[in-house]
């Protein structure tokens, strides 16, 4: 009788996704990411920002790394998209080493607030040494991810550290933009790929977040066209592959990463260089990524058609227009964590569409606050899965009735 009761209770609990963590390295086979045993990799996870002004991954003053990752594991997620800024690598290389996080906080938040945040971080993460550096915090996150069987996907979000990307005038928009030094960008990609060799959880890197046409104030840089995109992105991929040939390499598109058709289709005006992955040394490592924040379309059928035309046709099958098939991941999408938003057309359409397409995704964003954002310290983040103090789910209903079932559907459990 007790056994029957226990079984009934188990059945009543939410059936979140079981472990979906296969050993790497991974490569691609048509529209799939696979390991050497042929296991198909699908991703379901969240963005963890580390590209902000301090260049320290967010939220550590409120919760330990282990507790935060444990929350993601509890709903079945299997990946974090860990963002970083080229500026951090520039400072490490050009200054002969990294700065400790206390200095990083004080430099950005001021002596009083910076010291207080550092003290809180050390209290929440007692395993940290007093002189732990910014990059060593990334190491610690990667190590805990490996322990809890969560993949790490490294995303170069910006060159100059800071919030991105509400607009096109932050100097990070395009190759050669005010802060976007392409030589230093390629150097940084190689550096992080090489450094990540010591992370068992690292399975992929992205080249650049949300490329877009800069504002009218832009005075230098390369022409905003397919040739510029192709030349720079393949050079960046070369830097990653030479430094760490095991990694999958994510290619973002144009227009805030909403347009990928130039990559996989030959019916696009202005494309005069074919993207022939068979001629690239890392051709079997390429994954496309797309973002979606288009909340203006309330009709799911029309939304799916637009997504298919701009990105998801890359999954195949091949057609006269779709010249090359690629795996695809939606590496950003999200909404304010409140009940009316997770039930709104934007979220509900994607919650159905993405698992149906058998593609991975990472939602924006993990935490409910930033050390500083756009000049405001301890900035609240209403889109965060976690509350302001990174302690509980901001909207439990959004998680247990929306996101966690989507994880299950995505990972096939």
N, C-alpha and C positions, 0 to 999 in steps of 0.2 A: 504493500500500500504506500509506504514511504517512497519507494522507488518510483511508483507511478506518479506520485505527487511531485517529486523532484523533476521527473521528465516533463510533466505538464508545465512547471515553472520555467524550465529551459525553453520550451516551445513558445512561451509567452514573451520571452525577452527579444529585443530587437536583434535580427540576424545580420549583424554587420560583417563585412567582407573578411574572409579568412586570409591568411598570409598569402601574399602575391609578390614574392621576393626571390627571383632566380639569380644564380651566380652569373656574373659577366665574364668576359667582355661581351658586348652586343654588336651586332651588325644589322643590316637591313636585307630583307628579301621581299621585293615588290613593295606592297603597302604595309608590311609588318616589320617590327623590330624583334629580333630573335637572338638567343644565345647559341653557344656552340652545340647544345643538346637539342636545338630546335624549339625550345620553349618560346612562345610568343609573349612579348612584354607589352603590357598595357599599364598606363599610369593614371593614378587618381590622387590628387594632392592639392597643395596650397603654396602660395608665395610667402617667403620669409624675407623681408627686406633687410639688406645689409649695406645698401648704397647711400644711405642718408648722410647728413652733414658730418656725423661723428665717425662714420664708416665702421661702426660696431653693429652687428646684428641686433635688431630691436627687441625690447621687452625684458632684457635680462635683469633689470632692477626690480621687476615684479614677480618673476618666476624663474626657476632653474631650467636649464636646457633640457634635462631629463624629464621634468614634469610637463613641459610644453610638448615635447615629442610624444610622450605617453598619451597625451590627449588626442593627438592625430592618430596614433595607433589604435586608440579605443574605438574609433569610428571606421577603421579599416583602411585608412589612407596609406599609400606606399611610396610617396615621393614628396620632397620639398624643392621648390624652385628658390634657390638661395642667391640673392642678387648682390652685386658688388660694383665698385666704381674703379675706373682706371686710375683715378687720383691716388688711391691707396697704394697701388703697385708703383706708380711714379715716385711717391715719397719713399717707399722702401728701397727702391733701386738708387734713386738720386741722392738720398741722404745716408746711404750705407746701412740701412736697417729700419725696422718698423718702430713705431712709437707704442708705448704702453697705453692701455685703455684709460687710465686715470688722466694722463696728459691729453688724450683725445677728447675726453669729456670736458675737461677744464678749458681746452682751447676753444670749444664750440659753445658750451653752456655757461662759461664763466667760473671763477674760482669757487664760489659758494655752492651754486647749483651743481656744477660739474663734480665737485668732491662728494656732495650728498648722493648723487646718482651712482658714482663709483662705489661708495660704501654700500649702497643698497644692492648693487650687482654682486659685490663680494659676499654679502650676507646670503643672498639667494643661491650663489654658486660657490660654496666653500672649497671646492677642489681647485679653484683658480689660484694661481700664485699672485702675489701682490704686483708683480711686474708683467703680468700677462699682456701680450700685444693684441692688436686688432686681428691680425691673421691667425694668431693662436686661438682666438675665439671661434673663428671659422673652423679651425682644426677640431676644436672641442665639439662643435655641432656635428661635424662629419663623423667623428668617433661615436657619438651617441646614436646617430642615425644607423651606423653599422651595427651597433649593439642591439638596436630595436628593429633592425631589418627594414629600414626606410632608405630609399635611394636619395642621393643628392644630385640635383641638376643645377649647375652653376650658370648664372645669367649675368652677362655684362650689361648692366642697366643704363649706365651713364659714364661719361668721362669725368666731368667735374661733379663731385658728390653733392647730392641734394635731391629734393623732390622731383619726380618726373611722372607723367608728362601731360600737364594740363594744357600746354600751349606749345608753340613752335619757336619761341624766342629765348630758350634757356641756354643756347650755345651748344647743346648736345645733340641737335636734331639730325645732322647729316655729315658725311665725310668732309673734313676740312672746315666745319663750322667753328665758331669762336673757341670752344673748348675741346673740339673733337680733332685732336692731332692723330692722324691715321698711323703714323709711324709708332707713336707711343701706344696706341690701341693694339696694334699687332704684337708689340713687345709684351704688353700686359696679358694678352690672350695666351701667349706661349708660356709666360711666367706662371699663370694660374693653372694651366694644363699640366705643367711640369710639377708644380707644388702638389697638385691633386693626386699624383701617382701614389702618395702615401695614404690616400683615403679609400678604403675598400668599398665605401658606399657610393663613390662618385662614378656615375655611368655615362654622363653626357655634359656638354657645354653648349651654350648658345653664343652666337657671334655678337648680336647687338639687339637691344630692345627698341622697338617702335621707331624705326627710321621714318623720317618725314621731311617735307620741304620746309626749310627754315623761313623765318619771318622776313619782311622787307628790310629789316635792319642788318641782315646778313651781308657781310662785305667780302667774304672770302670762302673758298671751298670749291669743290668740284660740281659740275653740272648735275642737276637732279634728273637722272635718267637711268635707263636699264644698263647701259655700258658702265657707268660709274658704279652702280650697285654690284654688277657682276665682277668687275675687276677687284674691287675692295673686299667683297665677301669671300671670294675664292682665295684671295691672299690671306685673309684672316683665318680661314679654314686650314690653309697650309700651315700657318703658325701653330694652331692647335694640334694638328695631326702629327707634325714633326716632333712636337714636345711630348705627346701622349697618344700614340696611335690606337689605343684601345677605346677611346671615347667616341660616342655618337656626337655628331655636330649638328646643332639646330640652326636652320636658316630662317630668318624672319623676312617678311616682305616689305612692301611699300605702304604709304598712307597709314601710319601708326600701326603697321602690321595687320592691316585688314585686307590687303590685296596681294595674293600669291600667284595669280594666273600667269603673270609674266614668266614665272619659273617653269611651270609644267606644260604650258600651252604654247602653240606656235601661231595662234590666231590673234595675237595682241599687237596693236600698232606700235611701232618704235622699237620692237625687239629684233635686233639684227645680229645677235650672238646667241647661238643655241646653248641651252644648259644641258650639256651632254655629260652626265655623271660617269659614264663608262670611261671617259678620258681623264678623270680625276683620281689621284692616288687614294682618296678617301671616299670614292663614289659609293661604296657600300656602307658608309657611315652617315649619310645625309638624311636628316629628318626635317620636315617643314613645320613651322609653328605659326599659329594665327591667333589674333586677339579679337574679342567681340564685346563691345559695349553699346551696341546699337539697340537702345530701348524704345526707339520710335515706332518699331514695327510690331503690331499686336496680333498679326495673323501668322500663325506658325508655318503654314504652307508657303507663304511668300518669304518668310524669314529663312526657311530651309533652302529654298530655291536660290536665294541670294548668296547664302553661305556656300552652297554647292558650286555656284558659278565662280565665286571669288577664291575659293580655297579647297573645298572638299572633293572636287572633281579630281584632284591630285591622287586620290586613293584608287583611281581606276574604275572600271576597266579602261584600257587604252582605247582611244578613238582617234579619228582624223585630227581632232583639236588637241586632245590630251596626248602629248608626245611621250612623256615620261611619268611613271607612277612613283610616288613617294609615300612613306609613312607621314602621318600628320598628327600634331598635338595642339590642342587649344591651351596655350600656356598662360593666358589671362582671360578671365571673365569674372564678373562679380556684381554685387548689389548690396545696398544697405541691409544690415541684418535686422529685419523686422518682419513680422508675420505677413503683412500685406504685400511685401516685396518678393518673398520667396514663392508666393502664390500668383504673382503677376505674370503676364505673358512672357516677358524676357526670360526669367528664370525657369518657368515651367516648360517653355519650348526647348531650351537647351538641356534641361534635365531629361527630356525624352529623346532629343535628337542625338546627343553625343554618344550615349550608350548604344543607340541603334546603329550608329556608324562604326562602332567598335574602335573608337579612338580614345586616347588619353587626354587629360585636362589637369590644369592647376588653377584653382580659383584665387581671386584677389580679395582678401588678404588675411594673413594669419591673426595678427594681434590687434588689439583695440586701442593702441596708442603708439606714439613715436617719441623718442627722446626730444626731437625738435623737427618741425615741418614748417617750411615757409616762414621761418622766424618765430614761430610759436612753440614754446617749450611744453613738453608733456601734452602734445597735441592729441586730441581724441580722434579715433578712427571708427566712424559708424559702420563701415563695411567690414570691420574685423570679425572673424569667427569668434574670437575671444573678447571678453569685456575689457574695459579700460585697464584693469589691473592684471590682465592675462591669467585670471584665476578660473573663471567659469565661461561657458558659452554665452555670448551676448544675447542670442535668441535661441534657446533650447529647441523650440518648435521648428525653427529653420533647419537645425542640424538633424534632429531625430525623424522629422517627417519629410525633409527635403534632401539635404546633402548626403547623409549616411545611406539612405536607400539608393541614391545615385551612385555612390561608391560601389555598393553591392552590384548594381546593374552593370556598371562599367567593367568591374573585374570578374564578372561572370559567376558570382556566388548567389 
